[in-house]
Amino acid sequence: MANKGLGGRVRRGSQLARTGLRGASGFAGDRARRVAGRGDDQRAHEQVAGDLAEVLGEMKGAAMKLGQLLSFVDLDLPPDVRSVYHDALAQLRDAAPAFDPDAIDEVIQEEYGAAPESVFASFDPEPLAAASIGQVHAAKLADGRDVVVKVQYPGVAEAVRADLRNATQFAPLARFISPNQEIEPLLEELRERIDDELDYDREAQYQRAFANRYDGHPFIHVPDIVGDLCRRRVLVSERVYGQRFSDFSAEADPAQQQRVGEIIFRYAFGSIGRFRLFNGDPHPGNYLIEPTGTAADGGVRVAFLDYGSVKMFTRERYASMRQIERAMASDDRETAVAALRDAGFVPPNASVDEDTVYEWFLLYTKAVLAEQPFEFTPEFAAEVIRSTTDPRSPYSDVLRQLNLPPDYLLLNRIQWGLNSVLGQLRARNDWRAIRDEYVDETAQPATPLGELDAAWWNERNPRVEPPA
């Protein structure tokens, strides 16, 4: 059913509350059935998951973005139950309820002063995908190019900003949960990142920055934007034809799955190591697997979409991150904890169990610091999330005393998402050696993909040098 708008926030809030009650009831019933030995508990979870998908899809904005995150991260649930929620919420990634075409036409009219059929040679009113703050339509330009047009939902910016204003009401609760957390800087970072997502002109700049940096890359494809057609609420970019990640992961042979897993890892760590940039929205709906038609290069490359949540680190912050990583890699606990204090994780006067702090951070870096090769699994992804979110976690008491520096807010998001995506592929490799290619100028390519990447990088002229 077409969504007519974002009005009636109180009504939608009550919808979510009712869903929450149904969810609580469903989980309670599930536990009761387990005790009674009955075998129909799956049905209750399916009902709750369906309710959540329906309500979050209609709400759009911040609530729907939460649903997108939950659709693929590996939460601390039994595998059979986890899949129920993943399957139900997966529709929020690219098949959420679409907006009324008339409302989308109005946005385009306001941004261009003309109707879609006057701006584009053709414009399909049926969306290719509908996401949290906008939906994507296929179109064609007068010169024959196929493009995609991302149009922001009318009123969504105001609704999301209202959500953020309301978030300050949770500051006392956040301080109770984590007394040493500096709340305001974290909220300010969140506001800045959300403002970026709501400004399609800014997103176009970020996407162009990535496209320029990966121009001609052998296995990473960033679609270029059509700059003269981008507006504050409309983004136009090259259309990519490829297979959705969910379909690929279900159908591909193990060799192709390993190749794509390595490409995704290289994109994330290479962007930070070479450019001090990272795309903080790693959910599977933002990957398309493209056939290359060449057996020599493995036959596929990955197109990376959606640049609404991008962060560029300062040289100082990047140097701080590298100091922590080097100390962890050499098992220098004293230096690592001191670097964590300098970075703002450990408040200046906080007295914490430094061994527990170190072990917790070691878990987050396990993929590159553990014995190699290391295999990403759904269980590992769930363990990382559980270490931070479960009050029964052995790290819980110490984490209450720590502070999350604002710059690391989106890094947590990509850490959780990347672990889960690579876990779906059971990606196995020498991740430490691959990561070193992007932080150590003397490191040699660790894999055939690394050789392709190094050849491309060495031929770039001019090229963006790694940060000092």
Rosetta blueprint (number, residue, H / E / L):
1 M L
2 A L
3 N E
4 K L
5 G L
6 L L
7 G L
8 G L
9 R H
10 V H
11 R H
12 R H
13 G H
14 S H
15 Q H
16 L H
17 A H
18 R H
19 T H
20 G H
21 L H
22 R H
23 G H
24 A H
25 S H
26 G H
27 F H
28 A H
29 G H
30 D H
31 R H
32 A H
33 R H
34 R H
35 V H
36 A H
37 G L
38 R L
39 G L
40 D L
41 D H
42 Q H
43 R H
44 A H
45 H H
46 E H
47 Q H
48 V H
49 A H
50 G H
51 D H
52 L H
53 A H
54 E H
55 V H
56 L H
57 G H
58 E H
59 M H
60 K L
61 G H
62 A H
63 A H
64 M H
65 K H
66 L H
67 G H
68 Q H
69 L H
70 L H
71 S L
72 F L
73 V L
74 D L
75 L L
76 D L
77 L L
78 P L
79 P H
80 D H
81 V H
82 R H
83 S H
84 V H
85 Y H
86 H H
87 D H
88 A H
89 L H
90 A L
91 Q H
92 L H
93 R H
94 D H
95 A L
96 A L
97 P L
98 A L
99 F E
100 D L
101 P H
102 D H
103 A H
104 I H
105 D H
106 E H
107 V H
108 I H
109 Q H
110 E H
111 E H
112 Y H
113 G L
114 A L
115 A L
116 P H
117 E H
118 S H
119 V H
120 F L
121 A L
122 S E
123 F E
124 D L
125 P L
126 E L
127 P L
128 L L
129 A E
130 A E
131 A L
132 S L
133 I L
134 G E
135 Q E
136 V E
137 H E
138 A E
139 A E
140 K E
141 L L
142 A L
143 D L
144 G L
145 R L
146 D E
147 V E
148 V E
149 V E
150 K E
151 V E
152 Q E
153 Y L
154 P L
155 G L
156 V H
157 A H
158 E H
159 A H
160 V H
161 R H
162 A H
163 D H
164 L H
165 R H
166 N H
167 A H
168 T H
169 Q H
170 F H
171 A H
172 P H
173 L H
174 A H
175 R H
176 F H
177 I H
178 S L
179 P L
180 N L
181 Q L
182 E L
183 I H
184 E H
185 P H
186 L H
187 L H
188 E H
189 E H
190 L H
191 R H
192 E H
193 R H
194 I H
195 D H
196 D H
197 E H
198 L H
199 D L
200 Y H
201 D H
202 R H
203 E H
204 A H
205 Q H
206 Y H
207 Q H
208 R H
209 A H
210 F H
211 A H
212 N H
213 R H
214 Y L
215 D L
216 G L
217 H L
218 P L
219 F L
220 I E
221 H E
222 V L
223 P L
224 D L
225 I E
226 V L
227 G H
228 D H
229 L H
230 C L
231 R E
232 R L
233 R L
234 V E
235 L E
236 V E
237 S E
238 E E
239 R L
240 V L
241 Y L
242 G L
243 Q E
244 R E
245 F H
246 S H
247 D H
248 F H
249 S H
250 A H
251 E H
252 A L
253 D L
254 P H
255 A H
256 Q H
257 Q H
258 Q H
259 R H
260 V H
261 G H
262 E H
263 I H
264 I H
265 F H
266 R H
267 Y H
268 A H
269 F H
270 G H
271 S H
272 I H
273 G H
274 R H
275 F H
276 R L
277 L E
278 F E
279 N E
280 G L
281 D L
282 P L
283 H L
284 P H
285 G H
286 N H
287 Y E
288 L E
289 I E
290 E E
291 P E
292 T L
293 G L
294 T L
295 A H
296 A H
297 D H
298 G L
299 G L
300 V E
301 R E
302 V E
303 A E
304 F E
305 L L
306 D L
307 Y L
308 G L
309 S L
310 V E
311 K E
312 M E
313 F L
314 T L
315 R H
316 E H
317 R H
318 Y H
319 A H
320 S H
321 M H
322 R H
323 Q H
324 I H
325 E H
326 R H
327 A H
328 M H
329 A H
330 S L
331 D L
332 D L
333 R H
334 E H
335 T H
336 A H
337 V H
338 A H
339 A H
340 L H
341 R H
342 D H
343 A H
344 G L
345 F L
346 V L
347 P L
348 P L
349 N L
350 A L
351 S L
352 V L
353 D L
354 E H
355 D H
356 T H
357 V H
358 Y H
359 E H
360 W H
361 F H
362 L H
363 L H
364 Y H
365 T L
366 K H
367 A H
368 V H
369 L H
370 A L
371 E L
372 Q L
373 P L
374 F E
375 E E
376 F L
377 T L
378 P H
379 E H
380 F H
381 A H
382 A H
383 E H
384 V H
385 I H
386 R H
387 S H
388 T H
389 T H
390 D L
391 P L
392 R L
393 S L
394 P L
395 Y L
396 S H
397 D H
398 V H
399 L H
400 R L
401 Q L
402 L L
403 N L
404 L L
405 P L
406 P H
407 D H
408 Y H
409 L H
410 L H
411 L H
412 N H
413 R H
414 I H
415 Q H
416 W H
417 G H
418 L H
419 N H
420 S H
421 V H
422 L H
423 G H
424 Q H
425 L H
426 R L
427 A L
428 R E
429 N E
430 D L
431 W H
432 R H
433 A H
434 I H
435 R H
436 D H
437 E L
438 Y L
439 V L
440 D L
441 E L
442 T L
443 A L
444 Q L
445 P L
446 A L
447 T L
448 P H
449 L H
450 G H
451 E H
452 L H
453 D H
454 A H
455 A H
456 W H
457 W H
458 N H
459 E H
460 R L
461 N L
462 P L
463 R L
464 V L
465 E L
466 P L
467 P L
468 A L
